[in-house]
Amino acid sequence: MKKIAFALTAALFLVSCGQKEQAYDASGTFEAVETIVSAEANGTIKALNLVEGQILKADETIGYIDTTQLYLKKKQLIAQIGAILGKKPDVSAQIATYREQLKQANREQQRIINLLKADAATPKQLDDANSQIAIIKKQILAQESALSITSTSLGKETLPLNVQIDQLNDQISKSKIVNETAGTVLVKYAEVNEMASVGKPLYKVGDLLSIILRAYITGNQLPTVKLGQKVEVLVDAADGKYKTYEGTIEWISDKAEFTPKTIQTKDERANLVYAVKIKVKNDGYLKIGMYGEIILSKKI
């Protein structure tokens, strides 16, 4: 009887274990959307106010790279522009003499007209006065044109310098270390007073509020899943039971691959499977690298 009871107990144990193994449709590990933030300028890191595990907001300034040389170069360009523009001629001052001559010629013309009415001047004198006025007007137009060309030429000389200033302003702006993606600092790669170069990683940030479970399903299960589908996500709890979450399928691979060695599925490892990503709202319990299991027919 004892042997029969032992055999029945063992059989029930094996059945229960088998049922536990078959309690889910697929499994995988949790990962986060990770972003490596790199330097966009060259120079010494003067400030980098973050630690691993810190939660950062989007568009939060957390440090800066030394901009002294960029600032000095900008001042030099501004001084060069000032020197060039200082050569621009004063049009009003330079044609003031001609305008005064024109006024005098107009007065002389009027005087001759009055004398001509009184037969005290000749028509030739009036013609000479008219010619003098015409000559002065042409001189004024020629001088204005020449001065305008000079001013325009000097203005064009400053255009490349203004472009260089715009480039420096852009580099100075990029010297600010701004966190553009909200999330948690996962890894810090650089420290204050270290040299930074364009493209050098400074830190890695990940969004842990919504974590991703990358699981694998078999080809037979593929027709039963679709984007936006709600699934049940199971995670081992401390009491030996499951902690349950609601997940949403947001990506399905279009290529089959062999099952990763770390993943257990219903079928043999040699079977081809398809990766899926399930987005899960994280309450703080879920961590990167944890194992999770899914049930395609959501029960929650």
C-alpha positions, 0 to 999 in steps of 0.5 A: 500500500505504501508503494502504491501511495508513493507511486500515486503521489509521484504521478500527481507531482509529475502531472502538476509540474507538467501542468505548470510548465504548460501554464504559459504560451511563451516566455522571455526576458524583460528589456527597456528602450535604452538610449546612449547619450553622447557628447556633441562637442569637444572639450573638458566636461565641466559639469555632469549632474547625474548618478546611476539610478537617477530619474531624468526628465525630458529636456533637462540640462544636466551638465556642460562642456567647456566653451571658452575657446568657442566664446573667444573665437566668437568674440574675434569674429565679432571684432572682425565684422566691426572692423569691416563695417567701420570702413563703410562710407558715410554717404550723406557726409560725402555727398553733402558738398555736391548738394550744397553746390546744387543749391548754389547752382539753383539759386544762380539759375533763378537769378539769371532767369530774373535778369533775363526777364529784365533783359539784363542777362543773355540766354547763353548765361541761362543755358550755362546755369542749366548745364551746371545743374545737370552736371552736379546732379549727375555727379551726385548720382555717380557718387551715390552709386559708387558709395552704395557699391562700396557699402554692399561689397563690405556688407558681403565681406561680413557674410562668411563671418556671420555664418561662422558665428552661427556655427559657433553658436550652434557648437556652444548650444551643443556644449550643453548636455541636455537629456532629451529622453525621460528615463532612468540613468542605467550606466554613467560612462564619463565624469567631470574633468574628463575630456569629451569628444563628439560621439563619446558616450556619456551615459545610458538612459532607459525608460523603466516606466513602460518595460518590454518583454521580448518573448518567443512564439512558435510558428503555430502560435503566430496566426493567433497573435496581432499587434495591439493584442492584450496578453497576460504577463506572469512574473515569479513573485517572492512567495513562489507564486506569479505576479500578473500584469497586463501587456500589449503586443507592440511588435512581431518579428517577420523573420523566424529564428532558432529559439535562444538557449535561455528561453523555454517554450512548449516545443523543442529548442530546435524549432523555429520561433518568432520574437514578439515585444510586449509592452508592460506598465511597470510598477517598479517591480519589473527589472531589466533581465528578469524572466517573464511568461505570457498567456496569449488568451488574456484572463485578467 
